[in-house]
Each structure stands twice: as C-alpha cells, then as structure tokens.
Amino acid sequence: MGAISNHYGDVQIWVEKVIDSCETYNQTRSARMLVWNFEKQMTENNVDSSIRSSIGSHLRNLLSNKTHDLIEKQLS
C-alpha cells in the first residue's frame, strides 16, 4: 500500500501509520528505510531544511519508541 497523496504532510501521516502498524523488529527495519527514503526525497525536492529536519526527527523518534516497545514486549 502506498501513500495516496504526494503532499509531504499526507506522506508523513502515512509513514506514521506504517510505523504504528509494525509488529516485528524486521518491520521496524523496513519502516526505518521508508523514513530514510522519505527524507532523501525531501532533500532531492529541495524542501526547506528546517521542515525536513522536523519531520525526519519526529518520524525517527516514533520509530525508536516503537522499536523499544517491541523489544520490551519480546523480553517480557
């Protein structure tokens, strides 16, 4: 499934949903590549660096929290 829109806000929301749906560590690794590719696309399209940084750090934080939750769940 892909994002329906090319607007960065819509793509960000879609990536957040992908991260939220991760149920395994391997899925979080794939989501990490998705975030990386999204940031790369924003760079190539000359999106303002502060916007790019804000979106990127937000998505990486969500992903980090999700990964942490999955690891804790697996260890308990």
Summary of the structure (lengths in Angstrom):
residues: 76
radius of gyration: 12.9
end to end distance: 31.8
largest distance: 44.1
contacts: 192
relative contact order: 0.16
helix: 80%
strand: 0%
